[in-house]
């Protein structure tokens, strides 16, 4: 398991791409599921952020 700091850095790198494809969203989702405990506050926060970004991408 990676540290929460490392997971957040990797998540930010994935989301900082100019083209957020479904593949990018799936990679980010997998990162959170594999590397963070289900009860982790960071996992919850990044999942919410991921869904918001996914929603914004669909609208544009």
C-alpha positions in Angstrom: 0.0 0.0 0.0 1.2 3.5 -0.9 1.1 6.4 1.5 -1.9 8.7 1.3 0.4 11.5 0.2 1.7 9.4 -2.7 -1.8 8.4 -3.7 -3.0 12.0 -3.7 0.0 13.1 -5.8 -0.7 10.3 -8.3 -4.4 11.2 -8.4 -3.5 14.9 -9.1 -1.1 13.9 -11.9 -3.9 11.8 -13.5 -6.4 14.6 -13.2 -4.0 17.3 -14.5 -4.1 16.0 -18.0 -5.7 18.2 -20.7 -7.9 15.3 -22.0 -9.7 13.4 -19.3 -10.9 10.3 -21.0 -13.0 7.5 -19.4 -9.7 5.5 -19.2 -8.1 8.3 -17.1 -11.1 8.3 -14.8 -11.0 4.5 -14.5 -7.3 4.6 -13.6 -7.9 7.1 -10.9 -10.8 5.1 -9.5 -8.7 2.0 -9.4 -5.9 3.8 -7.7 -8.2 4.9 -4.9 -9.8 1.4 -4.6 -6.5 -0.5 -4.5 -4.4 1.9 -2.5 -6.7 3.4 0.1 -8.7 1.7 2.8 -12.5 1.9 2.3 -12.9 4.0 5.5 -10.2 6.5 4.5 -11.4 10.1 4.5 -9.0 10.8 1.7 -10.6 8.1 -0.4 -14.0 9.5 0.2 -12.9 13.1 -0.6 -11.1 12.1 -3.8 -14.0 9.9 -4.9 -16.3 12.9 -4.6 -13.9 15.0 -6.5 -13.5 12.3 -9.2 -17.3 12.2 -9.7 -17.5 16.0 -9.9 -14.7 16.0 -12.6 -16.4 13.2 -14.5 -19.7 15.1 -14.4 -18.0 18.3 -15.7 -16.3 16.4 -18.5 -19.6 14.9 -19.6 -21.2 18.3 -19.7 -18.5 19.8 -21.9 
